């Protein structure tokens, strides 16, 4: 699965299709996760949706036809938790106020907390301490944006994620929707049909764990409300022949990944990026192999990645205390800190989580290209890609990793506050693609990906063979077909043997 924005290559999706039509990309990809600037949006590089119509500056109907001709199926996002202030629904609310059809489509902070807090001098209710302490925050301060109404008043609306307020009092914001409103569910149904018509096969549910809100809960994966919402959206998806992929970042020790998988959903393997860096830096495969065996033994259906449009997850690897008992993480806290320190020393940027008082409560993710996180070492990148291609699940590949992209400090600085993610989102020109396709680190990755995408062995069973901790040995078998990766973490080398009972082929790192 390729992962990119419509304009990550060249100027638009047409240029990206031109890249995919090159002979070097033949049989490399079966899926394409197109990020949501595919639609009309205005903030957070696409995740503040105005509407789910084609962004005609970047995408055309003919692009979709070309991708279909290449036998590449599509994966899209639906951002369940929020919409832009520029969405038709929120604009109607701003124009008509209490008379708007969409009065209850979004969440008025004061209305939500009425009777459960104290009104401050600024006209904003501060929830009671026992409620406020439970809230899971994505940024410092209360999650609100104050917006002007036709009667001259200013009202606080729930705004979990990004906002931008300009000097001229214009503003942008991702406004949380009110899933208790049937109009919101009508909107979801219309959107899923629209995405299906665009050719969507897999639908990623962005920020779905924040959707259910209830006084006295953390408002992150509230139960049972979140499960009820997920079941309801899944029923709509099945009617549209869509496969859901719920997106959630949480500590491994919380076991949410297992709960979601046990309900039959695909899950994101957000654990692999950090585990891969740990494995390569320590030359120890034990934690990685333990996770791979868990996926196999418990039958998880995963989509994995190394880099992506977001950061390298680190919070996800942690353990968690539940009801007085501590569930271990995939790595110890000191091992996670070592990963963070290595990436930060190599130029990465850290993203933290905060409480309502603005105090940091946890690290969340590190922003860097995966190549720079590995010290810009071609051998490490190739070995990481080889192991990823042999891991269970669908391998998702960030376009910039494929071309060994380096940290873009200028873009991160230019983006200002909250622009840390731009360090890993450099757009590549078609000329840069031509140069990249002459590099061994790029061509060898394409060979590895083509192997994974075309060999019948990968439709069969996977087995992790026992090895010393500095080695990895993974075998895939499907009837008479096989593919076997053997890697040495000390030398950063690998060999792949593949074929059937009549013919055996080999691919080596050098």
Rosetta blueprint (number, residue, H / E / L):
1 X L
2 X E
3 X E
4 X E
5 X L
6 X L
7 X L
8 X L
9 X E
10 X L
11 X L
12 X L
13 X H
14 X H
15 X H
16 X H
17 X H
18 X H
19 X H
20 X H
21 X L
22 X L
23 X H
24 X H
25 X H
26 X L
27 X L
28 X L
29 X L
30 X L
31 X E
32 X E
33 X E
34 X E
35 X L
36 X H
37 X H
38 X H
39 X E
40 X E
41 X E
42 X L
43 X L
44 X H
45 X H
46 X H
47 X L
48 X L
49 X E
50 X E
51 X E
52 X E
53 X E
54 X E
55 X L
56 X L
57 X L
58 X L
59 X L
60 X L
61 X H
62 X H
63 X H
64 X H
65 X H
66 X H
67 X H
68 X H
69 X H
70 X L
71 X L
72 X L
73 X E
74 X E
75 X E
76 X E
77 X E
78 X E
79 X E
80 X L
81 X L
82 X E
83 X E
84 X E
85 X L
86 X L
87 X L
88 X H
89 X H
90 X H
91 X H
92 X H
93 X H
94 X H
95 X H
96 X H
97 X H
98 X H
99 X H
100 X L
101 X L
102 X L
103 X L
104 X L
105 X L
106 X E
107 X L
108 X E
109 X H
110 X H
111 X H
112 X H
113 X H
114 X L
115 X L
116 X L
117 X E
118 X E
119 X E
120 X L
121 X L
122 X L
123 X L
124 X L
125 X E
126 X E
127 X E
128 X L
129 X H
130 X H
131 X H
132 X H
133 X L
134 X L
135 X L
136 X L
137 X L
138 X L
139 X L
140 X L
141 X L
142 X L
143 X L
144 X E
145 X E
146 X E
147 X E
148 X E
149 X L
150 X L
151 X L
152 X L
153 X L
154 X E
155 X E
156 X E
157 X E
158 X E
159 X L
160 X L
161 X L
162 X L
163 X E
164 X E
165 X E
166 X L
167 X L
168 X L
169 X L
170 X L
171 X E
172 X E
173 X E
174 X E
175 X E
176 X E
177 X E
178 X L
179 X L
180 X L
181 X L
182 X H
183 X H
184 X H
185 X H
186 X H
187 X H
188 X H
189 X H
190 X H
191 X H
192 X H
193 X H
194 X H
195 X H
196 X H
197 X H
198 X L
199 X L
200 X E
201 X E
202 X E
203 X E
204 X E
205 X E
206 X E
207 X L
208 X H
209 X H
210 X H
211 X L
212 X L
213 X L
214 X L
215 X L
216 X L
217 X L
218 X L
219 X L
220 X L
221 X L
222 X L
223 X L
224 X L
225 X H
226 X H
227 X H
228 X H
229 X H
230 X H
231 X H
232 X H
233 X H
234 X H
235 X H
236 X H
237 X H
238 X H
239 X H
240 X L
241 X L
242 X L
243 X E
244 X E
245 X E
246 X E
247 X L
248 X L
249 X L
250 X L
251 X L
252 X H
253 X H
254 X H
255 X L
256 X H
257 X H
258 X H
259 X H
260 X H
261 X H
262 X H
263 X L
264 X L
265 X L
266 X E
267 X E
268 X E
269 X E
270 X L
271 X L
272 X H
273 X H
274 X H
275 X H
276 X H
277 X H
278 X H
279 X H
280 X H
281 X H
282 X H
283 X L
284 X L
285 X L
286 X H
287 X H
288 X H
289 X H
290 X H
291 X H
292 X H
293 X H
294 X H
295 X H
296 X H
297 X H
298 X H
299 X L
300 X L
301 X L
302 X E
303 X E
304 X E
305 X E
306 X L
307 X L
308 X L
309 X L
310 X L
311 X L
312 X E
313 X E
314 X L
315 X H
316 X H
317 X H
318 X L
319 X L
320 X E
321 X E
322 X E
323 X L
324 X L
325 X E
326 X E
327 X E
328 X L
329 X L
330 X L
331 X L
332 X L
333 X H
334 X H
335 X H
336 X H
337 X H
338 X H
339 X H
340 X H
341 X H
342 X H
343 X H
344 X H
345 X H
346 X L
347 X L
348 X L
349 X E
350 X E
351 X E
352 X E
353 X E
354 X E
355 X L
356 X L
357 X L
358 X L
359 X L
360 X E
361 X E
362 X E
363 X E
364 X E
365 X E
366 X E
367 X E
368 X L
369 X L
370 X H
371 X H
372 X H
373 X H
374 X L
375 X L
376 X L
377 X L
378 X H
379 X H
380 X H
381 X H
382 X H
383 X H
384 X H
385 X H
386 X H
387 X H
388 X H
389 X H
390 X H
391 X L
392 X L
393 X L
394 X E
395 X E
396 X E
397 X E
398 X E
399 X H
400 X H
401 X H
402 X H
403 X L
404 X L
405 X L
406 X L
407 X L
408 X L
409 X H
410 X H
411 X H
412 X H
413 X H
414 X H
415 X L
416 X L
417 X L
418 X L
419 X L
420 X H
421 X H
422 X H
423 X H
424 X H
425 X L
426 X L
427 X L
428 X E
429 X L
430 X H
431 X H
432 X H
433 X H
434 X H
435 X H
436 X H
437 X L
438 X L
439 X L
440 X H
441 X H
442 X H
443 X H
444 X H
445 X H
446 X H
447 X H
448 X H
449 X H
450 X H
451 X H
452 X H
453 X H
454 X H
455 X L
456 X H
457 X H
458 X H
459 X H
460 X L
461 X E
462 X E
463 X E
464 X E
465 X L
466 X L
467 X L
468 X L
469 X L
470 X L
471 X E
472 X E
473 X E
474 X E
475 X E
476 X E
477 X E
478 X E
479 X L
480 X L
481 X E
482 X E
483 X E
484 X E
485 X E
486 X E
487 X E
488 X E
489 X L
490 X L
491 X L
492 X L
493 X E
494 X E
495 X E
496 X E
497 X E
498 X E
499 X E
500 X L
501 X L
502 X L
503 X L
504 X E
505 X E
506 X E
507 X E
508 X E
509 X L
510 X L
